[in-house]
C-alpha cells in the first residue's frame, strides 16, 4: 500500500477506534459487534484511500483546479476582489434664475467606499485540451446583482490557429483587452472609456506565432453584451453624453480586426502593463480597426454607421514600462457626421521589488478637449494577487451632466475636478 493510502487508512482507523470506544462504553456492545464495526470502518477507509490512487488531481498552480487523471478534463476557479475608497473634489456652477445676477459657484465634496469589482471565473477544457471554455461572473457595484461578463467556447486547431464563439471582448483597444487586475493605475483611463469596445456576442478567429498575432471577429457590434436577437442597449458617451448606439436594435453587422508584432521579448510579458525588476527588454506594436452598421430606427440623430481605428506601442524593461495609444472614430450620423480622437500615454517605474510609481496622461478631443492627468503608486505584497494602489486624477476640463463612478469622475462639474482613489486588490 502506498504511503498516502496507508496514512488515510491509519487516520480512518484511528478515528474509528475513538468512536467505537465511546460507542462501546455507552451501549455495552459485544466484542463481536465491535470487531464487525472495526472491519467495516477499515473497509471504508481503504475504499476512500483507493480514490487517491486513481490519479485524480486537484490543488493550486496559480489557480484552484480539478482535473482528470488523463488531463482531458480540467476546471479552473479564480476570482478577483477590488475594494476602493474614493475622495472627489469638484466645483459646480449653478445658473442664476436672474440674468442680472452672476451664476453661483459651489464646492462639492464626495467620498465613499466601493466594491469596484467582485468576479468569479470558471475556465478550462473538456474531452480534450483543445476544446476550451470560459465563464466570468461579476457582482454589480451598485446593488450587488450578479451579471454575465464572459461566456465562450473555443477550439485550438493547432499551428497557432484558434477559434472561439460566445460573449467576450472584441479585439480592439489594448488597454481594454488587458484584464483590470493587471492595469497600471487603479482603473483604465477615461479616454479608454470613451472608445472602449466592451463585450459582444461574436465569433473570432485568431493566429499566433513567435513574432505575430492576428485576430478577426464578426459580432453584434461594440458594447452589445447580454442582448437577445434583435435587441440592443443604450450606450452613452462618458464625455459628451451622446447616445452612441440604438437602444432597440444591435448592429446589422460588425467586423473587428487586430494585428500585433513582437519586436523583442516574450508574449507573456504583455499580459500586464507592469514590468518587475529583472525583466528582459520587450517591445510590442499593434493596430486595430472596427466597422459596424446599425439599422435606422427613426430616432433623432441615429448612428447609422461608424468606423474606429487605433495604433499602440508597449515597452517593458528592467523595472520600468511605457505604453502609448492613439484612437480615432468616425461617426456617420443622420444627418451629418462626426470625428473624435484620443490618445493615452503612461509609464511606470519600480523603486524596489514592491513599490512602483506610475503616471498617465490621456486626452480626448473633437472640438472640445477633455484631458486627465493621473499619478500614483502600487505596493505589491504578493504580485498582482495582493496589491495596494493609490492614485490621484486631475480632470482638467468640464463635461456633460453624466458621470463614470468606476473611473471616479462625478457630476455636476466645472473645470479642475480631482479624485483620489485608494484600492486593495486580492486575486485567488
C-alpha positions as CSV (number, residue, x, y, z in Angstrom):
1,X,0.0,0.0,0.0
2,X,1.3,3.5,-0.9
3,X,2.3,5.8,2.0
4,X,-0.6,8.2,1.2
5,X,-3.1,5.3,1.2
6,X,-1.6,3.9,4.4
7,X,-1.9,7.2,6.2
8,X,-5.5,7.5,5.0
9,X,-6.3,4.0,6.4
10,X,-4.5,4.8,9.6
11,X,-6.3,8.1,10.1
12,X,-9.6,6.4,9.4
13,X,-8.9,3.6,11.7
14,X,-7.8,6.0,14.5
15,X,-11.0,8.0,14.2
16,X,-13.0,4.8,14.0
17,X,-11.4,3.3,17.2
18,X,-12.1,6.5,19.1
19,X,-15.7,6.4,18.0
20,X,-16.0,2.7,18.8
21,X,-14.6,3.1,22.3
22,X,-17.2,5.7,23.0
23,X,-20.0,3.7,21.5
24,X,-18.9,0.6,23.4
25,X,-18.9,2.4,26.7
26,X,-22.3,4.0,26.0
27,X,-24.1,1.0,24.5
28,X,-22.3,-2.0,26.0
29,X,-21.7,-3.5,22.6
30,X,-20.3,-7.1,22.5
31,X,-16.8,-7.9,21.3
32,X,-18.2,-9.5,18.1
33,X,-20.1,-6.3,17.3
34,X,-17.0,-4.2,17.9
35,X,-14.9,-6.4,15.6
36,X,-17.6,-6.1,12.9
37,X,-17.6,-2.3,13.2
38,X,-13.9,-2.2,13.0
39,X,-13.8,-4.3,9.9
40,X,-16.5,-2.1,8.3
41,X,-14.6,1.1,9.2
42,X,-11.3,-0.2,7.8
43,X,-13.0,-1.3,4.6
44,X,-14.5,2.2,4.2
45,X,-11.1,3.9,4.9
46,X,-9.5,1.6,2.3
47,X,-12.1,2.5,-0.2
48,X,-11.6,6.2,0.3
49,X,-7.8,5.8,0.1
50,X,-8.2,4.0,-3.2
51,X,-9.7,7.1,-4.7
52,X,-6.4,8.8,-4.1
53,X,-4.7,6.1,-6.2
54,X,-6.8,6.8,-9.3
55,X,-4.7,9.9,-10.1
56,X,-7.5,12.4,-9.8
57,X,-5.9,15.8,-9.3
58,X,-6.7,19.0,-7.5
59,X,-4.9,21.9,-6.0
60,X,-3.5,25.3,-6.8
61,X,-1.0,26.0,-9.6
62,X,-1.7,29.7,-9.9
63,X,-5.4,28.8,-10.0
64,X,-7.5,26.4,-8.0
65,X,-8.3,23.4,-10.2
66,X,-9.8,20.0,-10.5
67,X,-8.5,17.7,-13.3
68,X,-9.0,14.2,-14.6
69,X,-6.0,11.7,-14.5
70,X,-5.6,11.8,-18.2
71,X,-5.7,15.6,-18.4
72,X,-8.7,15.6,-20.8
73,X,-10.9,17.4,-18.3
74,X,-9.9,20.4,-16.3
75,X,-11.9,23.1,-14.3
76,X,-10.1,26.2,-13.0
77,X,-11.6,28.5,-10.5
78,X,-10.3,32.0,-9.9
79,X,-11.6,35.3,-8.5
80,X,-10.9,39.0,-8.2
81,X,-11.9,41.4,-5.4
82,X,-11.2,45.2,-5.7
83,X,-12.2,47.3,-2.8
84,X,-11.9,51.0,-3.2
85,X,-12.3,54.3,-1.3
86,X,-12.7,57.4,-3.5
87,X,-12.4,61.1,-2.5
88,X,-13.7,63.5,-5.1
89,X,-13.4,67.3,-5.1
90,X,-15.1,69.4,-7.8
91,X,-16.6,72.9,-8.5
92,X,-20.1,73.4,-9.6
93,X,-21.6,76.5,-11.1
94,X,-25.4,76.7,-10.6
95,X,-27.2,79.0,-13.1
96,X,-28.8,82.0,-11.6
97,X,-32.6,82.5,-12.4
98,X,-31.9,86.2,-12.7
99,X,-29.9,87.2,-15.8
100,X,-28.6,90.2,-13.9
101,X,-27.1,88.0,-11.2
102,X,-23.9,86.0,-11.7
103,X,-24.1,82.2,-11.5
104,X,-23.4,80.7,-8.1
105,X,-20.2,78.7,-7.7
106,X,-20.1,76.0,-5.0
107,X,-17.6,73.4,-3.9
108,X,-18.7,69.8,-3.9
109,X,-17.1,67.0,-2.0
110,X,-18.0,63.4,-2.3
111,X,-16.3,60.3,-0.7
112,X,-17.2,56.7,-0.1
113,X,-16.4,53.1,-0.3
114,X,-17.0,51.0,-3.4
115,X,-16.6,47.3,-4.2
116,X,-15.3,48.1,-7.7
117,X,-15.0,44.5,-8.9
118,X,-16.1,41.2,-7.4
119,X,-15.6,38.5,-10.0
120,X,-15.5,34.7,-10.4
121,X,-14.1,32.9,-13.4
122,X,-14.5,29.3,-14.4
123,X,-12.4,28.1,-17.3
124,X,-10.6,25.0,-18.6
125,X,-11.2,22.3,-21.2
126,X,-13.4,19.3,-21.7
127,X,-12.9,16.0,-23.5
128,X,-9.5,17.2,-24.9
129,X,-7.2,20.1,-24.1
130,X,-8.0,21.7,-27.5
131,X,-11.7,22.3,-26.6
132,X,-11.6,25.1,-24.1
133,X,-14.2,27.3,-22.3
134,X,-14.5,30.3,-20.0
135,X,-17.3,31.8,-17.9
136,X,-16.9,35.0,-15.9
137,X,-19.4,36.5,-13.5
138,X,-19.4,39.9,-11.9
139,X,-21.4,41.4,-9.0
140,X,-22.6,44.9,-9.8
141,X,-21.1,47.6,-7.5
142,X,-24.5,49.3,-7.3
143,X,-27.0,46.8,-6.0
144,X,-24.9,43.6,-6.0
145,X,-26.8,41.8,-8.7
146,X,-24.7,39.2,-10.5
147,X,-24.3,39.5,-14.2
148,X,-22.6,37.7,-17.0
149,X,-19.3,39.1,-18.5
150,X,-17.7,36.3,-20.5
151,X,-19.2,33.1,-21.8
152,X,-17.4,31.4,-24.6
153,X,-16.2,28.1,-26.0
154,X,-13.2,27.7,-28.3
155,X,-11.1,25.2,-30.2
156,X,-7.4,25.1,-30.7
157,X,-6.9,24.0,-34.2
158,X,-3.1,23.8,-33.9
159,X,-0.3,25.6,-35.7
160,X,-1.2,28.8,-33.9
161,X,-4.8,28.9,-35.1
162,X,-7.8,29.2,-32.7
163,X,-11.5,29.9,-33.0
164,X,-13.9,30.9,-30.2
165,X,-17.6,31.8,-30.1
166,X,-19.8,33.3,-27.4
167,X,-19.5,36.6,-25.4
168,X,-16.1,38.3,-24.9
169,X,-14.2,41.5,-25.6
170,X,-13.7,42.3,-29.2
171,X,-10.0,42.7,-30.3
172,X,-9.7,46.4,-30.4
173,X,-8.2,48.7,-27.7
174,X,-5.2,47.1,-26.0
175,X,-5.9,49.0,-22.7
176,X,-9.3,47.4,-22.6
177,X,-8.0,43.9,-23.6
178,X,-5.6,43.8,-20.6
179,X,-7.5,42.5,-17.6
180,X,-8.5,45.0,-14.9
181,X,-6.4,43.1,-12.4
182,X,-3.2,43.8,-14.5
183,X,-3.7,47.6,-15.0
184,X,-1.1,50.1,-14.0
185,X,-3.4,52.6,-12.3
186,X,-6.5,51.8,-10.1
187,X,-8.6,51.7,-13.3
188,X,-8.4,52.3,-17.0
189,X,-8.3,55.8,-18.5
190,X,-11.4,57.9,-19.3
191,X,-10.2,58.0,-22.9
192,X,-10.4,54.2,-22.9
193,X,-14.0,54.5,-21.5
194,X,-14.8,56.9,-24.4
195,X,-13.6,54.5,-27.2
196,X,-13.9,51.1,-25.5
197,X,-15.2,48.2,-27.5
198,X,-16.7,46.4,-24.4
199,X,-18.0,42.9,-24.8
200,X,-20.1,41.5,-27.6
201,X,-21.6,38.2,-28.8
202,X,-19.3,37.2,-31.6
203,X,-17.2,34.6,-33.3
204,X,-13.4,35.2,-33.5
205,X,-10.6,33.5,-35.4
206,X,-7.0,34.1,-34.2
207,X,-3.5,33.2,-35.2
208,X,-0.3,33.5,-33.1
209,X,3.4,32.6,-33.7
210,X,6.6,33.7,-32.1
211,X,6.5,37.2,-33.8
212,X,3.0,38.0,-34.9
213,X,-0.6,37.7,-33.6
214,X,-3.8,38.5,-35.5
215,X,-7.5,38.4,-34.5
216,X,-10.6,38.9,-36.6
217,X,-14.2,38.9,-35.2
218,X,-17.7,39.1,-36.6
219,X,-20.1,40.4,-34.0
220,X,-23.2,42.3,-32.9
221,X,-21.1,45.4,-32.5
222,X,-19.4,47.4,-29.8
223,X,-20.8,47.1,-26.3
224,X,-23.6,44.7,-27.1
225,X,-23.1,42.2,-24.3
226,X,-26.1,40.3,-22.9
227,X,-28.5,41.2,-25.7
228,X,-31.0,39.0,-27.4
229,X,-31.7,38.7,-31.1
230,X,-33.0,41.9,-32.5
231,X,-32.4,43.9,-29.3
232,X,-29.7,46.4,-28.2
233,X,-28.9,48.8,-25.4
234,X,-28.3,52.5,-24.9
235,X,-24.6,53.3,-24.7
236,X,-23.9,56.9,-23.5
237,X,-20.6,58.6,-24.4
238,X,-18.9,59.2,-21.0
239,X,-17.6,62.6,-22.1
240,X,-20.0,64.1,-24.5
241,X,-23.2,62.5,-23.3
242,X,-24.2,61.5,-26.9
243,X,-26.2,58.3,-27.3
244,X,-23.8,56.2,-29.4
245,X,-26.0,53.3,-30.4
246,X,-29.6,52.5,-31.0
247,X,-31.5,51.5,-27.8
248,X,-33.7,48.9,-29.5
249,X,-31.5,47.1,-32.1
250,X,-27.9,45.9,-32.3
251,X,-25.7,46.4,-35.3
252,X,-26.8,44.9,-38.6
253,X,-23.2,43.7,-39.0
254,X,-19.8,44.5,-37.4
255,X,-16.2,43.4,-38.1
256,X,-13.2,43.9,-35.9
257,X,-9.6,43.1,-36.7
258,X,-6.4,43.5,-34.7
259,X,-2.7,42.6,-35.5
260,X,0.3,42.7,-33.2
261,X,4.0,42.3,-33.8
262,X,6.5,41.3,-31.1
263,X,9.8,43.1,-31.8
264,X,11.6,41.6,-28.8
265,X,10.8,39.7,-25.6
266,X,8.0,37.2,-25.0
267,X,4.3,37.5,-25.5
268,X,3.5,36.7,-21.8
269,X,5.4,39.8,-20.8
270,X,2.5,41.8,-22.2
271,X,-0.3,40.2,-20.1
272,X,0.3,43.1,-17.7
273,X,1.3,46.8,-18.0
274,X,3.8,46.4,-15.2
275,X,7.4,45.1,-15.7
276,X,9.1,44.0,-12.4
277,X,12.8,44.4,-11.8
278,X,14.9,41.8,-13.5
279,X,12.6,41.6,-16.6
280,X,14.1,41.4,-20.0
281,X,13.5,44.1,-22.6
282,X,10.4,43.6,-24.7
283,X,8.7,45.7,-27.4
284,X,5.3,45.2,-29.0
285,X,3.4,47.3,-31.5
286,X,-0.2,46.8,-32.6
287,X,-3.1,48.2,-34.5
288,X,-6.8,47.5,-34.9
289,X,-9.9,48.6,-36.9
290,X,-13.6,48.2,-36.5
291,X,-16.6,49.0,-38.7
292,X,-20.3,48.4,-38.0
293,X,-23.6,49.4,-39.5
294,X,-26.7,49.9,-37.4
295,X,-30.3,50.0,-38.6
296,X,-32.2,53.2,-39.0
297,X,-34.7,53.4,-36.1
298,X,-36.1,56.8,-36.9
299,X,-34.6,58.3,-33.8
300,X,-33.1,61.8,-33.5
301,X,-29.5,61.7,-34.8
302,X,-29.3,57.9,-35.0
303,X,-25.8,56.4,-35.6
304,X,-26.2,54.6,-38.9
305,X,-22.5,53.6,-39.3
306,X,-19.2,54.2,-37.7
307,X,-15.6,53.3,-38.2
308,X,-12.9,53.2,-35.5
309,X,-9.2,52.6,-35.5
310,X,-6.2,52.5,-33.2
311,X,-2.4,52.1,-33.1
312,X,-0.4,51.4,-30.0
313,X,3.1,50.5,-28.7
314,X,4.2,48.8,-25.5
315,X,7.7,48.7,-23.9
316,X,8.7,46.5,-21.0
317,X,12.2,46.9,-19.4
318,X,14.1,46.0,-16.2
319,X,11.7,47.5,-13.7
320,X,10.1,50.0,-16.0
321,X,7.3,50.2,-18.6
322,X,5.8,52.5,-21.1
323,X,2.6,52.5,-23.2
324,X,1.0,54.8,-25.8
325,X,-2.1,54.5,-28.0
326,X,-3.8,56.8,-30.4
327,X,-7.5,56.2,-31.3
328,X,-9.9,57.7,-33.9
329,X,-13.6,57.2,-34.6
330,X,-15.8,58.5,-37.4
331,X,-19.5,58.6,-36.6
332,X,-21.7,58.6,-39.6
333,X,-24.9,60.2,-38.2
334,X,-28.1,61.2,-39.8
335,X,-27.8,63.9,-40.8
336,X,-24.0,64.7,-40.9
337,X,-21.0,63.0,-39.4
338,X,-18.6,63.5,-36.5
339,X,-14.9,62.7,-35.9
340,X,-13.4,62.2,-32.5
341,X,-9.8,61.4,-31.5
342,X,-7.9,60.5,-28.3
343,X,-4.6,59.3,-27.0
344,X,-3.2,57.7,-23.9
345,X,0.4,57.9,-22.7
346,X,1.5,56.1,-19.5
347,X,4.6,54.7,-17.8
348,X,5.7,53.1,-14.6
349,X,9.0,52.6,-12.6
350,X,9.8,50.2,-9.8
351,X,11.8,51.8,-7.0
352,X,12.1,48.5,-5.2
353,X,10.7,45.0,-5.7
354,X,7.4,46.0,-4.1
355,X,7.0,49.7,-4.9
356,X,6.1,51.0,-8.3
357,X,5.4,54.6,-9.3
358,X,3.3,55.5,-12.4
359,X,1.9,58.4,-14.3
360,X,-0.6,58.8,-17.1
361,X,-1.9,61.5,-19.5
362,X,-5.0,60.9,-21.6
363,X,-6.7,63.4,-23.9
364,X,-9.9,63.2,-25.9
365,X,-10.8,65.9,-28.5
366,X,-13.4,66.6,-31.1
367,X,-13.5,70.4,-31.0
368,X,-13.8,70.2,-27.2
369,X,-11.0,68.9,-25.1
370,X,-11.2,66.5,-22.2
371,X,-7.8,65.9,-20.5
372,X,-6.9,63.9,-17.5
373,X,-3.6,63.6,-15.5
374,X,-3.2,60.5,-13.3
375,X,-0.3,59.7,-10.9
376,X,0.2,57.3,-8.1
377,X,1.9,54.1,-6.8
378,X,1.4,50.4,-6.5
379,X,2.6,48.4,-3.5
380,X,2.9,44.7,-4.3
381,X,2.5,42.4,-1.3
382,X,2.3,39.2,-3.4
383,X,2.5,40.5,-7.0
384,X,-0.9,41.4,-8.5
385,X,-2.5,38.8,-6.3
386,X,-2.3,41.1,-3.3
387,X,-1.7,44.7,-4.3
388,X,-2.5,48.2,-2.9
389,X,-2.9,51.1,-5.2
390,X,-3.2,54.8,-4.5
391,X,-3.6,57.4,-7.3
392,X,-4.9,60.9,-7.9
393,X,-6.7,62.0,-11.0
394,X,-7.0,65.6,-12.2
395,X,-9.7,66.2,-14.7
396,X,-8.8,69.4,-16.4
397,X,-12.0,70.1,-18.3
398,X,-15.7,70.2,-17.8
399,X,-18.1,67.7,-19.3
400,X,-21.7,66.8,-19.9
401,X,-24.1,66.1,-17.0
402,X,-23.1,62.5,-16.6
403,X,-20.6,60.5,-14.6
404,X,-18.4,57.4,-14.5
405,X,-18.1,56.3,-10.9
406,X,-15.9,53.4,-11.9
407,X,-13.3,55.8,-13.1
408,X,-14.0,58.3,-10.3
409,X,-15.5,61.1,-12.5
410,X,-18.6,62.7,-11.0
411,X,-21.0,65.5,-11.9
412,X,-22.1,68.2,-11.8
413,X,-18.7,69.7,-12.5
414,X,-16.8,72.6,-13.9
415,X,-13.0,72.5,-14.7
416,X,-10.4,71.1,-12.3
417,X,-12.1,68.1,-10.7
418,X,-9.8,66.0,-8.6
419,X,-10.3,62.4,-7.5
420,X,-8.2,60.3,-5.1
421,X,-8.5,56.5,-5.2
422,X,-7.3,54.0,-2.5
423,X,-7.7,50.4,-3.6
424,X,-6.8,46.9,-2.4
425,X,-6.9,44.0,-4.8
426,X,-7.0,40.3,-4.0
427,X,-6.8,37.5,-6.6
428,X,-7.4,33.9,-5.8
